[in-house]
Amino acid sequence: MNIRAVFFDFGGVIMRTEFQAPRQHLAERFRMEYDDIDKVVFGSESARRASQGEIREEAHWLDVLKRLRHPASELESFKDEFFGGDIIDRALVEYIRSLRGMKVHTGLISNAWSGLREFMTREKIIDIFDTVVISAEVGQVKPSAKIYEVALEQAKVRAGEAVFVDDMPVNIEGCEKVGMQGVLFKDSHKTITKLNQLLKIK
């Protein structure tokens, strides 16, 4: 069966933490380890609720600052420092853009909070996708089968006609359970090479 659609994860694939120093410095300010401050932001109950759309992203961030006993007035500077080492992979962005020119459906499937769509619009990268499925908007998170099914339905393709790129093995297993083909992201070059093979692009 020919591949008609390629879906991508956002965090860890299109946008990645390439430089740990800013987050490390922030952790040290709060007398924490890097992994601990990471868990406060991404592994807390409010993070889970924000990912499922139960609360807005702003409410989650305020909960983070409350747990750290840090003033809410410092929210923007805290976020700027926390994400200071995160980089958007522009080469991958341009590759995805090129796929649209080849009549390949491009989609996003991301476990993310309510602010992702606005962020992608601001960064001028939302237009590389034909469809965008964000967990906070649909109330389903990977690796639940439902979020992949929503993406397939929006793209109007069958599971066997779709490929999904993600950096988490559990999410690859999730997409494969519904019949999609998974590509585990390691780096851009290997991923692009693999996708070109699947799409028969020379």
Secondary structure as UniProt FT lines:
FT   STRAND          5..8
FT   TURN            12..14
FT   STRAND          15..17
FT   HELIX           21..29
FT   TURN            30..31
FT   HELIX           34..42
FT   HELIX           45..51
FT   TURN            52..53
FT   HELIX           57..67
FT   TURN            68..69
FT   HELIX           72..74
FT   HELIX           75..82
FT   TURN            83..85
FT   STRAND          86..88
FT   HELIX           90..101
FT   TURN            102..103
FT   STRAND          105..110
FT   TURN            114..115
FT   HELIX           116..122
FT   TURN            123..124
FT   HELIX           126..128
FT   STRAND          131..134
FT   HELIX           135..138
FT   TURN            142..143
FT   HELIX           145..155
FT   HELIX           159..161
FT   STRAND          162..166
FT   HELIX           169..177
FT   TURN            178..179
FT   STRAND          181..184
FT   HELIX           188..199
//
